[in-house]
Amino acid sequence: MALLEIKNLGISFGGLHAVDNFNASVEKGCLYGLIGPNGAGKTTVFNMVTGVYKPTCGTIHLDGKNLTGKNSIQINKQGIARTFQNIRLFSNMSVLDNVKLGLQNQIKYSVAQGIFHSRSYKRKEKEMDEKAISILKVFGLENEYNYLASNLPYGKQRKLEIARALATTPKLLLLDEPAAGMNPNETGELMDTIRFVRDEFDMTILLIEHDMKLVAGICERISVLNFGTELASGKTEQVLNDPRVITAYLGE
């Protein structure tokens, strides 16, 4: 059974079919890419998978559980986390506190414990700090834990957003254009980081990306969307060499 199973997924806005009859099967531990021209419907698929939009038709299953129509909070609790094309950090909070926000569902204490800073509260806060630092180390951000998120360079802000998503302990991580705005060196580091995250955390990753070097370098399988419909899917090398993909997406 695939970890993520999407069948006949579609959504319409008025008379416009933004996504029509999209199918994908993402195996556990896979690095799966979703590519296509601007406006092809890629982020719309992400929005349906994460509960931002409710599909007009079709189904979404994660680990055998039907998530179709559930809201974002319910879906996150079932094991899906995501990053966004435009970075969404809490800019005026520290790097550490951004990651700790992702841990909130795992470590809980009562309002009274929080107000009076009980021993239990202090113990759990220390536990959260230690967990957050261990995640930051994966991304080489442990020395900047006390920086404001807004003071990090752009590439490190991207990494911090992924770190915060990982803190929710997802089964499936969705990355929406993680290399956007990065220079070639930053993109190379990001590729290494994504591979490490998959291997170290036994993570399944679905990503949207326009950087074909990144897609070809790390994705094992990809699907191509064009005008809201699936143009091709399969092993990355085969799909990228498909004449239809070259014509529609690469413009050759």
TITI-266691 format. One record per residue (C-alpha): residue number from 0; residue in one letter; chain; y, x, z. Coordinates in Angstrom, 1 decimal, always signed. Example, Ala and Ser with C-alpha at 12.3 -4.5 7.8 and 13.67 -1.06 7.14 Angstrom:
+-----+-----+-------+--------+--------+--------+
!   n ! res ! chain !      Y !      X !      Z !
+-----+-----+-------+--------+--------+--------+
!   0 !   A !     A !   -4.5 !  +12.3 !   +7.8 !
!   1 !   S !     A !   -1.1 !  +13.7 !   +7.1 !
+-----+-----+-------+--------+--------+--------+
END
This chain:
+-----+-----+-------+--------+--------+--------+
!   n ! res ! chain !      Y !      X !      Z !
+-----+-----+-------+--------+--------+--------+
!   0 !   M !     A !   +0.0 !   +0.0 !   +0.0 !
!   1 !   A !     A !   +3.5 !   +1.3 !   -0.9 !
!   2 !   L !     A !   +6.0 !   +1.7 !   +1.9 !
!   3 !   L !     A !   +8.6 !   -0.2 !   -0.1 !
!   4 !   E !     A !   +7.6 !   -2.8 !   -2.6 !
!   5 !   I !     A !  +10.2 !   -4.6 !   -4.6 !
!   6 !   K !     A !   +9.1 !   -7.4 !   -7.0 !
!   7 !   N !     A !  +11.1 !   -9.4 !   -9.5 !
!   8 !   L !     A !  +14.3 !   -8.7 !   -7.6 !
!   9 !   G !     A !  +17.5 !  -10.3 !   -9.0 !
!  10 !   I !     A !  +20.9 !  -11.5 !   -8.0 !
!  11 !   S !     A !  +23.6 !  -13.4 !   -9.9 !
!  12 !   F !     A !  +27.3 !  -13.6 !   -9.2 !
!  13 !   G !     A !  +28.4 !  -16.8 !  -10.8 !
!  14 !   G !     A !  +27.0 !  -16.6 !  -14.3 !
!  15 !   L !     A !  +26.6 !  -12.8 !  -14.3 !
!  16 !   H !     A !  +23.1 !  -11.4 !  -13.7 !
!  17 !   A !     A !  +24.0 !   -8.2 !  -11.8 !
!  18 !   V !     A !  +20.3 !   -7.3 !  -11.4 !
!  19 !   D !     A !  +17.5 !   -9.0 !  -13.2 !
!  20 !   N !     A !  +13.8 !   -8.7 !  -12.5 !
!  21 !   F !     A !  +13.8 !   -5.3 !  -10.9 !
!  22 !   N !     A !  +10.6 !   -3.8 !   -9.7 !
!  23 !   A !     A !   +9.8 !   -0.6 !   -7.7 !
!  24 !   S !     A !   +7.0 !   +0.7 !   -5.7 !
!  25 !   V !     A !   +7.9 !   +3.6 !   -3.4 !
!  26 !   E !     A !   +4.9 !   +5.4 !   -1.8 !
!  27 !   K !     A !   +5.2 !   +6.8 !   +1.8 !
!  28 !   G !     A !   +6.6 !  +10.3 !   +1.8 !
!  29 !   C !     A !   +8.0 !  +10.0 !   -1.7 !
!  30 !   L !     A !  +11.4 !  +11.2 !   -2.9 !
!  31 !   Y !     A !  +12.3 !   +8.4 !   -5.3 !
!  32 !   G !     A !  +15.5 !   +8.3 !   -7.5 !
!  33 !   L !     A !  +17.4 !   +5.3 !   -8.8 !
!  34 !   I !     A !  +19.6 !   +6.3 !  -11.7 !
!  35 !   G !     A !  +21.7 !   +4.7 !  -14.4 !
!  36 !   P !     A !  +25.2 !   +4.4 !  -15.8 !
!  37 !   N !     A !  +28.1 !   +3.2 !  -13.7 !
!  38 !   G !     A !  +27.9 !   -0.6 !  -13.3 !
!  39 !   A !     A !  +24.1 !   -0.6 !  -14.0 !
!  40 !   G !     A !  +23.3 !   -2.3 !  -10.7 !
!  41 !   K !     A !  +22.1 !   +0.6 !   -8.6 !
!  42 !   T !     A !  +24.2 !   +0.0 !   -5.5 !
!  43 !   T !     A !  +23.6 !   -3.7 !   -5.8 !
!  44 !   V !     A !  +19.9 !   -3.0 !   -5.4 !
!  45 !   F !     A !  +20.7 !   -1.0 !   -2.3 !
!  46 !   N !     A !  +22.8 !   -3.8 !   -1.0 !
!  47 !   M !     A !  +19.9 !   -6.3 !   -1.4 !
!  48 !   V !     A !  +17.4 !   -3.9 !   +0.2 !
!  49 !   T !     A !  +19.7 !   -3.4 !   +3.2 !
!  50 !   G !     A !  +20.7 !   -7.1 !   +3.6 !
!  51 !   V !     A !  +24.3 !   -6.8 !   +2.5 !
!  52 !   Y !     A !  +23.5 !   -9.2 !   -0.3 !
!  53 !   K !     A !  +20.8 !  -11.9 !   -0.4 !
!  54 !   P !     A !  +18.7 !  -11.8 !   -3.6 !
!  55 !   T !     A !  +18.8 !  -14.8 !   -5.9 !
!  56 !   C !     A !  +15.1 !  -14.2 !   -6.6 !
!  57 !   G !     A !  +12.3 !  -11.8 !   -5.9 !
!  58 !   T !     A !  +10.9 !  -10.1 !   -2.8 !
!  59 !   I !     A !  +11.4 !   -7.0 !   -0.7 !
!  60 !   H !     A !   +8.5 !   -5.7 !   +1.5 !
!  61 !   L !     A !   +8.7 !   -2.7 !   +3.9 !
!  62 !   D !     A !   +5.3 !   -1.5 !   +5.2 !
!  63 !   G !     A !   +3.9 !   -4.9 !   +4.3 !
!  64 !   K !     A !   +6.6 !   -6.9 !   +6.1 !
!  65 !   N !     A !   +8.7 !   -9.3 !   +4.1 !
!  66 !   L !     A !  +12.4 !   -8.4 !   +4.5 !
!  67 !   T !     A !  +13.8 !  -10.7 !   +1.9 !
!  68 !   G !     A !  +16.9 !  -12.6 !   +3.1 !
!  69 !   K !     A !  +17.1 !  -10.8 !   +6.4 !
!  70 !   N !     A !  +20.5 !   -9.5 !   +7.6 !
!  71 !   S !     A !  +21.4 !   -5.8 !   +7.8 !
!  72 !   I !     A !  +20.8 !   -5.5 !  +11.6 !
!  73 !   Q !     A !  +17.3 !   -7.0 !  +11.3 !
!  74 !   I !     A !  +16.5 !   -4.7 !   +8.4 !
!  75 !   N !     A !  +17.7 !   -1.6 !  +10.2 !
!  76 !   K !     A !  +15.5 !   -2.5 !  +13.1 !
!  77 !   Q !     A !  +12.5 !   -2.8 !  +10.8 !
!  78 !   G !     A !  +13.1 !   +0.7 !   +9.7 !
!  79 !   I !     A !  +15.6 !   +1.1 !   +6.8 !
!  80 !   A !     A !  +18.8 !   +3.2 !   +7.2 !
!  81 !   R !     A !  +21.3 !   +4.1 !   +4.5 !
!  82 !   T !     A !  +24.4 !   +6.2 !   +3.7 !
!  83 !   F !     A !  +27.2 !   +5.1 !   +1.4 !
!  84 !   Q !     A !  +28.8 !   +6.3 !   -1.8 !
!  85 !   N !     A !  +32.1 !   +6.4 !   +0.1 !
!  86 !   I !     A !  +31.6 !   +8.2 !   +3.4 !
!  87 !   R !     A !  +31.7 !   +5.8 !   +6.4 !
!  88 !   L !     A !  +32.0 !   +7.9 !   +9.5 !
!  89 !   F !     A !  +33.9 !   +7.1 !  +12.7 !
!  90 !   S !     A !  +36.5 !   +9.7 !  +11.9 !
!  91 !   N !     A !  +38.2 !   +9.8 !  +15.3 !
!  92 !   M !     A !  +35.0 !  +10.2 !  +17.2 !
!  93 !   S !     A !  +33.2 !  +13.5 !  +17.7 !
!  94 !   V !     A !  +30.4 !  +14.7 !  +15.5 !
!  95 !   L !     A !  +28.1 !  +14.3 !  +18.5 !
!  96 !   D !     A !  +29.2 !  +10.7 !  +19.2 !
!  97 !   N !     A !  +28.7 !   +9.7 !  +15.6 !
!  98 !   V !     A !  +25.0 !  +10.7 !  +15.9 !
!  99 !   K !     A !  +24.7 !   +9.1 !  +19.3 !
! 100 !   L !     A !  +25.7 !   +5.8 !  +17.8 !
! 101 !   G !     A !  +22.6 !   +5.9 !  +15.8 !
! 102 !   L !     A !  +20.5 !   +6.4 !  +18.9 !
! 103 !   Q !     A !  +21.9 !   +3.3 !  +20.7 !
! 104 !   N !     A !  +18.9 !   +1.1 !  +19.9 !
! 105 !   Q !     A !  +16.5 !   +3.6 !  +21.4 !
! 106 !   I !     A !  +18.1 !   +4.3 !  +24.8 !
! 107 !   K !     A !  +19.6 !   +1.4 !  +26.7 !
! 108 !   Y !     A !  +21.2 !   +0.9 !  +30.1 !
! 109 !   S !     A !  +22.9 !   -2.1 !  +31.8 !
! 110 !   V !     A !  +26.6 !   -2.8 !  +31.8 !
! 111 !   A !     A !  +26.7 !   -2.0 !  +35.5 !
! 112 !   Q !     A !  +25.0 !   +1.3 !  +35.0 !
! 113 !   G !     A !  +27.5 !   +2.2 !  +32.4 !
! 114 !   I !     A !  +30.5 !   +1.1 !  +34.5 !
! 115 !   F !     A !  +29.4 !   +3.0 !  +37.6 !
! 116 !   H !     A !  +27.8 !   +5.9 !  +35.9 !
! 117 !   S !     A !  +24.6 !   +5.6 !  +37.8 !
! 118 !   R !     A !  +22.0 !   +8.3 !  +37.9 !
! 119 !   S !     A !  +20.0 !   +6.4 !  +35.3 !
! 120 !   Y !     A !  +23.1 !   +6.2 !  +33.1 !
! 121 !   K !     A !  +23.7 !  +10.0 !  +33.4 !
! 122 !   R !     A !  +20.0 !  +10.8 !  +32.7 !
! 123 !   K !     A !  +20.0 !   +8.6 !  +29.6 !
! 124 !   E !     A !  +23.3 !  +10.0 !  +28.4 !
! 125 !   K !     A !  +21.9 !  +13.6 !  +28.8 !
! 126 !   E !     A !  +18.8 !  +12.5 !  +26.9 !
! 127 !   M !     A !  +20.9 !  +11.1 !  +24.1 !
! 128 !   D !     A !  +23.0 !  +14.3 !  +23.9 !
! 129 !   E !     A !  +19.8 !  +16.4 !  +23.6 !
! 130 !   K !     A !  +18.4 !  +14.2 !  +20.9 !
! 131 !   A !     A !  +21.7 !  +14.2 !  +19.0 !
! 132 !   I !     A !  +22.0 !  +18.0 !  +19.1 !
! 133 !   S !     A !  +18.4 !  +18.4 !  +17.9 !
! 134 !   I !     A !  +19.3 !  +16.2 !  +14.8 !
! 135 !   L !     A !  +22.5 !  +18.1 !  +14.2 !
! 136 !   K !     A !  +20.6 !  +21.4 !  +14.2 !
! 137 !   V !     A !  +18.6 !  +20.1 !  +11.2 !
! 138 !   F !     A !  +21.9 !  +20.1 !   +9.3 !
! 139 !   G !     A !  +23.5 !  +23.2 !  +10.8 !
! 140 !   L !     A !  +26.1 !  +21.1 !  +12.6 !
! 141 !   E !     A !  +25.2 !  +21.9 !  +16.2 !
! 142 !   N !     A !  +28.1 !  +24.3 !  +16.7 !
! 143 !   E !     A !  +30.6 !  +21.6 !  +15.5 !
! 144 !   Y !     A !  +29.3 !  +18.9 !  +17.8 !
! 145 !   N !     A !  +32.6 !  +18.5 !  +19.6 !
! 146 !   Y !     A !  +34.7 !  +18.4 !  +16.4 !
! 147 !   L !     A !  +36.3 !  +15.2 !  +15.3 !
! 148 !   A !     A !  +34.3 !  +14.0 !  +12.3 !
! 149 !   S !     A !  +37.5 !  +13.9 !  +10.2 !
! 150 !   N !     A !  +37.9 !  +17.6 !  +10.8 !
! 151 !   L !     A !  +34.7 !  +18.6 !   +9.1 !
! 152 !   P !     A !  +34.7 !  +19.8 !   +5.5 !
! 153 !   Y !     A !  +33.7 !  +17.2 !   +3.0 !
! 154 !   G !     A !  +30.1 !  +18.5 !   +2.4 !
! 155 !   K !     A !  +29.5 !  +18.6 !   +6.2 !
! 156 !   Q !     A !  +30.8 !  +15.0 !   +6.5 !
! 157 !   R !     A !  +28.1 !  +14.0 !   +4.0 !
! 158 !   K !     A !  +25.5 !  +15.8 !   +6.1 !
! 159 !   L !     A !  +26.7 !  +14.1 !   +9.3 !
! 160 !   E !     A !  +26.4 !  +10.7 !   +7.7 !
! 161 !   I !     A !  +22.7 !  +11.5 !   +6.9 !
! 162 !   A !     A !  +22.2 !  +12.8 !  +10.4 !
! 163 !   R !     A !  +23.6 !   +9.5 !  +11.9 !
! 164 !   A !     A !  +21.2 !   +7.5 !   +9.7 !
! 165 !   L !     A !  +18.3 !   +9.6 !  +10.8 !
! 166 !   A !     A !  +19.1 !   +9.0 !  +14.4 !
! 167 !   T !     A !  +18.0 !   +5.4 !  +13.9 !
! 168 !   T !     A !  +14.5 !   +6.7 !  +13.3 !
! 169 !   P !     A !  +14.0 !   +4.9 !  +10.0 !
! 170 !   K !     A !  +10.8 !   +4.7 !   +7.9 !
! 171 !   L !     A !  +12.9 !   +4.6 !   +4.8 !
! 172 !   L !     A !  +16.2 !   +6.5 !   +4.2 !
! 173 !   L !     A !  +18.5 !   +5.3 !   +1.4 !
! 174 !   L !     A !  +21.1 !   +7.8 !   +0.1 !
! 175 !   D !     A !  +23.8 !   +6.4 !   -2.1 !
! 176 !   E !     A !  +25.2 !   +9.3 !   -4.2 !
! 177 !   P !     A !  +24.8 !  +11.9 !   -1.5 !
! 178 !   A !     A !  +26.1 !  +14.7 !   -3.8 !
! 179 !   A !     A !  +29.3 !  +12.9 !   -4.8 !
! 180 !   G !     A !  +32.3 !  +15.1 !   -4.5 !
! 181 !   M !     A !  +30.2 !  +18.2 !   -3.7 !
! 182 !   N !     A !  +30.6 !  +21.6 !   -5.5 !
! 183 !   P !     A !  +27.4 !  +23.3 !   -6.9 !
! 184 !   N !     A !  +26.8 !  +25.4 !   -3.8 !
! 185 !   E !     A !  +27.1 !  +22.3 !   -1.5 !
! 186 !   T !     A !  +24.8 !  +20.4 !   -3.8 !
! 187 !   G !     A !  +22.2 !  +23.1 !   -3.7 !
! 188 !   E !     A !  +22.3 !  +23.1 !   +0.1 !
! 189 !   L !     A !  +22.0 !  +19.3 !   +0.1 !
! 190 !   M !     A !  +18.9 !  +19.5 !   -2.1 !
! 191 !   D !     A !  +17.3 !  +21.9 !   +0.4 !
! 192 !   T !     A !  +18.3 !  +19.6 !   +3.3 !
! 193 !   I !     A !  +16.9 !  +16.5 !   +1.7 !
! 194 !   R !     A !  +13.6 !  +18.2 !   +1.0 !
! 195 !   F !     A !  +13.6 !  +19.5 !   +4.6 !
! 196 !   V !     A !  +14.3 !  +16.0 !   +6.0 !
! 197 !   R !     A !  +11.4 !  +14.5 !   +4.0 !
! 198 !   D !     A !   +9.0 !  +17.2 !   +5.2 !
! 199 !   E !     A !  +10.2 !  +17.6 !   +8.8 !
! 200 !   F !     A !  +10.6 !  +13.9 !   +9.6 !
! 201 !   D !     A !   +7.8 !  +12.6 !   +7.3 !
! 202 !   M !     A !  +10.5 !  +10.6 !   +5.7 !
! 203 !   T !     A !  +10.4 !   +8.4 !   +2.6 !
! 204 !   I !     A !  +13.7 !   +8.7 !   +0.7 !
! 205 !   L !     A !  +15.2 !   +6.5 !   -2.1 !
! 206 !   L !     A !  +18.4 !   +7.8 !   -3.5 !
! 207 !   I !     A !  +21.0 !   +6.9 !   -6.1 !
! 208 !   E !     A !  +22.5 !   +9.9 !   -7.9 !
! 209 !   H !     A !  +24.4 !  +10.9 !  -11.0 !
! 210 !   D !     A !  +23.8 !  +14.6 !  -10.7 !
! 211 !   M !     A !  +20.9 !  +15.1 !  -13.0 !
! 212 !   K !     A !  +20.2 !  +18.6 !  -11.7 !
! 213 !   L !     A !  +19.7 !  +17.2 !   -8.2 !
! 214 !   V !     A !  +17.5 !  +14.3 !   -9.5 !
! 215 !   A !     A !  +15.4 !  +16.6 !  -11.6 !
! 216 !   G !     A !  +15.1 !  +19.1 !   -8.8 !
! 217 !   I !     A !  +13.9 !  +16.9 !   -5.9 !
! 218 !   C !     A !  +12.9 !  +13.4 !   -7.1 !
! 219 !   E !     A !   +9.2 !  +12.9 !   -7.8 !
! 220 !   R !     A !   +9.6 !   +9.5 !   -9.4 !
! 221 !   I !     A !  +12.6 !   +7.6 !  -10.7 !
! 222 !   S !     A !  +13.7 !   +4.2 !  -12.1 !
! 223 !   V !     A !  +16.5 !   +3.8 !  -14.6 !
! 224 !   L !     A !  +18.7 !   +0.8 !  -14.5 !
! 225 !   N !     A !  +20.9 !   -0.3 !  -17.5 !
! 226 !   F !     A !  +23.0 !   -3.4 !  -17.4 !
! 227 !   G !     A !  +21.1 !   -4.7 !  -14.4 !
! 228 !   T !     A !  +17.6 !   -4.4 !  -15.9 !
! 229 !   E !     A !  +15.0 !   -1.7 !  -15.6 !
! 230 !   L !     A !  +15.0 !   +0.6 !  -18.6 !
! 231 !   A !     A !  +12.2 !   +3.0 !  -17.6 !
! 232 !   S !     A !  +10.3 !   +4.2 !  -14.5 !
! 233 !   G !     A !   +7.7 !   +6.8 !  -13.7 !
! 234 !   K !     A !   +7.4 !  +10.5 !  -13.1 !
! 235 !   T !     A !  +10.8 !  +12.1 !  -13.2 !
! 236 !   E !     A !  +10.3 !  +14.6 !  -16.1 !
! 237 !   Q !     A !   +8.7 !  +11.9 !  -18.3 !
! 238 !   V !     A !  +11.5 !   +9.4 !  -17.7 !
! 239 !   L !     A !  +14.3 !  +11.9 !  -18.2 !
! 240 !   N !     A !  +12.8 !  +12.8 !  -21.6 !
! 241 !   D !     A !  +12.4 !   +9.2 !  -22.6 !
! 242 !   P !     A !  +14.6 !   +8.7 !  -25.8 !
! 243 !   R !     A !  +15.8 !   +5.3 !  -24.5 !
! 244 !   V !     A !  +17.0 !   +7.0 !  -21.3 !
! 245 !   I !     A !  +18.7 !   +9.8 !  -23.2 !
! 246 !   T !     A !  +20.5 !   +7.3 !  -25.4 !
! 247 !   A !     A !  +21.5 !   +4.8 !  -22.7 !
! 248 !   Y !     A !  +22.3 !   +7.2 !  -19.8 !
! 249 !   L !     A !  +22.8 !  +10.7 !  -21.0 !
! 250 !   G !     A !  +24.7 !   +9.6 !  -24.1 !
! 251 !   E !     A !  +22.8 !  +11.8 !  -26.5 !
+-----+-----+-------+--------+--------+--------+
END
